[in-house]
Amino acid sequence: MRTVEELNKSKAPIVRIDPSLEQYRDKVLFPEKLAKANELLKTAKLPSRKRVTS
């Protein structure tokens, strides 16, 4: 176990994940939104990159 001083100096946040959330791991909660997002990603294009000369 870390001391309080070590935890305070750490850059990582202290987070405890609720184990009851495991029931949602492989479920799609919003299938309509997922389908719409996948369709948008299929047709999306990346912006052109401008070259910077120095």
C-alpha positions in Angstrom: 0.0 0.0 0.0 1.3 3.5 -0.8 1.6 6.2 1.7 -0.5 9.4 1.5 2.6 11.4 0.5 3.3 9.0 -2.5 -0.3 9.2 -3.6 -0.3 13.0 -3.4 2.9 13.2 -5.5 1.5 10.8 -8.1 0.3 12.3 -11.4 -2.2 9.5 -11.9 -5.8 10.0 -10.6 -7.1 7.7 -7.9 -10.1 6.0 -9.3 -12.1 3.0 -8.1 -14.2 1.4 -10.8 -17.6 0.0 -9.7 -17.6 -3.8 -10.3 -21.3 -3.7 -11.1 -20.5 -2.0 -14.4 -19.1 -5.3 -15.8 -22.7 -6.3 -16.8 -22.5 -3.7 -19.6 -19.1 -4.8 -21.0 -20.4 -6.6 -24.1 -23.8 -5.0 -24.5 -24.7 -2.3 -27.1 -26.9 0.1 -25.1 -27.7 2.4 -28.1 -27.8 0.3 -31.3 -29.4 3.1 -33.4 -26.7 5.6 -32.4 -24.0 3.0 -33.0 -25.3 2.3 -36.5 -25.4 6.0 -37.3 -21.9 6.6 -36.0 -20.5 3.6 -38.0 -22.2 4.9 -41.1 -20.7 8.4 -40.6 -17.2 6.9 -40.0 -17.5 4.9 -43.2 -18.0 8.0 -45.3 -15.9 10.5 -43.3 -12.7 11.8 -44.9 -9.7 13.2 -43.1 -8.8 16.8 -43.7 -5.9 17.4 -46.0 -2.6 18.1 -44.2 -0.8 21.3 -45.0 2.9 21.1 -45.1 4.8 23.6 -43.1 8.1 24.7 -44.5 10.6 26.3 -42.3 
